[in-house]
C-alpha cells in the first residue's frame, strides 16, 4: 500500500477504534440529536487547532458547513464527565496503542523511563484542586499533571498520566506511575528531577525495586563539598528514626568544568564509568518534549475551571500524542530502519494533526470500509 494512503487510513482508523471508548464517557441517550461521534469530531478539531470549546465549535461550523453540536451542548456534555471513567478510558486507550507498539518488539529489553510534573496555567481566584506553581504566563496557579514516559528515541510513549491536587504527594505519584508503567515495560532505570529528592520519594523508589537517578538538591553542603569528582560516596538522609542511605555521584559538568554535578542513585556504577550518568540523565528530557508536544499540538483550550473537564482534555491530548508516536514508529519500521536511531520524526506532529483533521472529519472517506489500527499498521509495514 502507498504509504501516503496508509497514513490517511491510519488516521481514519483512529476514529473507528478510539472513538467508541471515548464516546461512552458522554452517556448520550438514543433520542439525542447529536451522538458521541459528532461531539468528538468537534473536540478533535479543537484539540488539533488548539482552540476552545466556544470558539472552536464556531470555527468548526464555518469550516465544514455541516450540522454540529452547539458550544452550549459541548459544554453541557463535558460538565457531565466522570473522573473514574476518564481514567479507565485512558488505560484502555493506552493498552491498545502499546499493544500495537509491542508488535515491533521495541520493549523486549528493559527501558529507561522518565517521570515529571507539568501544569497548565489558571487565572483568577484560586479554586479547589488548583495548585500553586512557579510563576508562568502571569500566574502562580495551575492544574498539575504527572506522567511517565519511555525515554527511548523513537518510542517515547506516555505510559500513564495522573492529575494532581494540592494534597497529592510526589511519593504517591511515583507509586501510581511506576505501577502502571510496569504493566507494559520492564523498567531499567527511573529518571526524575530534583523535585523528587526527599526521603519519602527515595524510599518509595526503593520499595518499588527500581533503579533511579536524580539530581541532588543542595543538601549537606559540607559533605558534598568534600567530594572530589569524579567519585561516589554514601549519603544518609532523614530524621533519627526515618533514615535512608543511597549513593551520591559527583562529576564535573563537561560544559563548565568549574561546575560539579551531584546525582543520587541506587545503581551499581563502576568508578571508571561515573561520568556516563550525565548522558543517561540527559534522556530525561524526553518527558519534557512529550509535555511540550501535547500542549502545543494536541491540547484544546478551555475556560472551564472544572477539574474533571481539564483532565479530560489532558487525557485526550495524551492519547493523540501516543498515536502520533505510534504512527512514526510504524513508518520508521516500514523503511526497515531501527526506531532507536530516530533523531527526528518522519511525520511531524503538525502534519499528523493536519491529516487527522482531514480524515477524522471527512464524511465520505472510508465509507463502507472497516479499518482496524492493527491492519493499518501492518499495511504500513508492507
N, C-alpha and C positions, 0 to 999 in steps of 0.2 A: 504493500500500500504506500502511496505517496505520503511522505512524512508531513507535508503541509496539511493534507487532508486528515492524517492521523491526529495531528494536533487539534484540529477543529472537532473531530469526533471525540477526542479525549475530553475537551471542554464540555461538549454536549452531554457526554455520558455522566459527567459530574451531576448534572441536573437530574438524570434518571436514577442515580444511585445515592446521592446525598440529600436531595430534596425531601424524600419521604420521611426520613427520621427527623429532619428539621421541621417539616410541616406538622408533625404530630404534636409539637410544642404548643400550637395555637388552638387546639381543640375546637375546630370550626364545625358548626352544625351543617347537615346536608342541605338545608334550605338557605344557607348564606349566599349572598350574591357573588362574593369573591372567595375562591378556595385558597388553600395554603400556597399553591404554586404562584398565584397572582401576587400574593404578599411577598413571597420570597424573591420573585422577579424584581420587585421594587427595591427590596433590601439589598439584593445583589448589585443592582445598579448603583445604589447609594454607597455600597462598600467600594466598588471599583472606581467611582468618581469622587470618593471621599466627601460625600455631601450629607446633609442632614435629612431626617425623615420628611420635614416640611418642604424644604427647597428641592431635595432630590426627587420627591414624588411628583412635584410640579414639572420638573425638568424631564422626568421620565415620560409624562403625558405629552409634553411638547415634542419630544424627540421621536416617540413611537406612535403617537396619534392613535392610541388604542384604549379601550376601556380598562381602567385600573382602579385600585382602591384609593380613596382619598387620604390625605395626610391624617385626618381625624381617625379613620379606620385603622391605619397603620399604627398610630399611637395607642389606640384602644387595645389592639391585639398585643402590642409589646408590653403594655402595662399588666396584661393577664398572664405573663410568663411565670414559670415556677423554677426556682434556683436548682432544686434537686434534679428536675427533668433536664435542665440545660447541661448539668454536669454529666448526666447519663448519656445525652446525645454527643457530648464531647468525647467521651470514652468510646462510644460505638463508632463514631466517625474516624477517630484516631486509629482504632483497631483495624478498620477496613483499609485505611491508607497504608499503614505499616505492614499489613499482611501482604500487600502487593509489593512494597519495597523489599521485604524479606525474600521474595522470589528471585531478586537479583543477588542474593547471598551476600549482602553488604554488612549484615550483622552476625556473621559467623564467628568473628573474633570479638573479644571484649573491646568496648569503645570508651572514649572519653566523653563525659557529659558535663555541661556547664549549667549552673543554677544561678539565677539572678532575679532581681525585682525591678519592675518598671512601673510607671504611673502615667495616667492621663490627667491633665490639669482640671481643676474645679474652681469656679469663680462664685463669689457670693458668700453669704453667711454659712459657716460650717454646719453640715448636716450629719446625720447618723451614717456611719460606715466610711465617711470621708476621712482620709488620713493626712497627717502633717507630712510635708515633704520639703526638700530644698527648694529655694525659690526657682520657679520655672515659668516663663512666659507671664510674669507679673503676678503670680500667686504662690502661696506656700501650702496649698491643699491639693489633693488629687485622689483618684481612685487607683489603688495599687493592685498589681497582678504579679505573681511569681511563676516562672516557667523553668522547665528542664529541657535542654536542647542538646542533641547529639553534636559533638564538636569534631566532626569528621568531614573534610571537604567533599562536597557533592552529595552529602547525606545529612544535611543539617535540619533534621526533622525536630519539631517540638513534640516531645513525648507526652507532656502533660502541662496544664496551666491551672492555677487556682486563684481565686480572688482573695484579697486580704482586707482586714479591718484593723482599726486601731488596737484591737485586742489580740490579733494574731501574732504569735512569736515566730522568729526565724527558725527555731528548733522544730516547731510544728510543721513549718513549710518544708523543711528538709525531710521529715518523716513521710509526708504525703507524696512529695515529688519523687523521692527515691523509690518508694514502694511501688508507685505506678510505673516508673521507668523500667524497673526490673521485670515487669510483665512482658516487655518487648526486647530488651537487650541485656547482655551481661556487662556490667559496668567495670571498666578498668580503673578509672580514677574520676573523682568528682572535683570539678574546679569551681570555686566560689570566691567572691570578693571579700574585702576586709570587713564588710558589714556582718559577716558570719563568724568573725574571730572573737569567740567568747566560750566560756566553759560549757554552757548548755548545748551549743551547736557542735562543738568538737566531740562532746560525749555522745550526742545523737549520731554523728557520723561513725563513731566507733561502734555504737550499738548496732547500726545497720551493716557493719562489717564491710565497709567500702574504704578504699584508699582515697585520700583527699589532698588537695594542695590549695593553699590560700595565702595571701599576703598577711604580714603581721602588723596589727595596729601598734604604733609605738608604745610598747609596754615593757616594763622593767628595763628602762633605758640603760642603766649601768651595766646590766647583764648583756644587752645587745651590743653596746659599745665595746665590750671586752672581747668580742669575737673578731677574729682576723680572717677575712674572706680570702679564698673560698674555704668554708669549713661548715661543720654541722655540730650541733650540741643539743642536749635535752633541756627543755624548759618545763617548769612546773607552774601551774596557774590555778587560782581558785582559793576559796576560804579553807580554814583548818579541816573541816570535815567534808569538804567538797572539792578536792584537788584532782587535777588531771595532768598527765605528762605527755609530751609529744616532742617531735624533733623540729629543731629550728635550722634552716639552711641559710647561710649568709653568703651572698655572691655580689660581685661588683656589676653595676649596670654597664653593659658593653657600649652604650651610647654616651655615658658620662662616668668615667672611672672613679670620680670622686664620690659618686652616689652608691651607697650599699643597699641592696635589696634583701629583705628578710622574708622567708616563706615558712609557714607552718605546715607540717605534713606527717603522715604515718607511713610513708613509703620507705622502703629499704633502698637507699641510693648510695652507690659506692663513692668513695672520696674523689675519684678522678672523673665522675660524671655529674658533679653538683651543679655546674653551670648550665646543664641541659634543662634544668627546671624552668629557666627563663623562657625557652622556646615552647615548652609544654604549656606553661601558664598563658602564653600569648593566644593559645587556641580558645581561651575563654571568651574572646571577642565574638565568637560565633553567636552567642546568645544575644549580645548587643546588636549584632547585624540582623538577627531574627526579629527583635523588637522593632528596629528601625524600618524593616521592610513591611511588617504588619501594620505599623502606624501610617506609613506614607502611601502604601498601595492598597491595603485591604481593609482598613478600619473606617467604617462610616462615622460621620459626626452625629452627635445628638445633644440636644439641650436638656434632656431628661436628667433629673437628679436621682432617679430610681436605681438603686444598687443592682438589682436583678437585670434591668434593661441594659445598663452599662456592661455587665458581664456577658450578656448575650452577644453584644456587638464584638466584644473581645474574643469570645469563643468562635464566632463566625469568621473573624479575621484569622484566627489560628488555623482553622480548617482550610481556609482558602490558601493560606501560606503553605501548609503542608502539601496541598495538591499541586502547588507550583513547584515545590521541591521534588515531588514525585514525578512530575512531568519532565523536569530537567534530568532527573536520574535515568528515566527510561529512554529519553532522547540520547543521552550520553552513551548508555549501554547499547543502543541500536547501532551506534557508529563503531562498536567494538572497542570503545575506549574505557580506561579504568576510571570509575567515578571519583576515586580519591585523588586523581591527578587534576580534577577540575578546579581551575583558578577563577574562571568567570562562568556564569550560567550561559548555556547556549540559547536559552529563551529567557529574556529579561522578565521581571515581574510586571512591568508595564505592558509588554507585548502579551503576556499571558492574560492579564486583566482585560486588554482590548479584545482578544479573541473570545474570552469568556463572555464579555458584554454582548458581543455579536451572537454567539451561539446560544447562550442562556435565554436570550430574549427574542430569538427568532421563532416565529410561529410556524414556519414551514420546514426548517431544517430538521432532518431526521424523522419526518412524518412517516409513520408506518414501519419504522425500523426500531430495533431494540439493541442498545449497546451497553454491555457491562464494562465497568472500568477494567476488569481483568482481560476481557477480549481485546479492548482497545490498546492496553499496554502491550499485549502480545503482538498486535499488528504493528505497533511502532518498532518492535524489535525484529521484525521480519524484513 
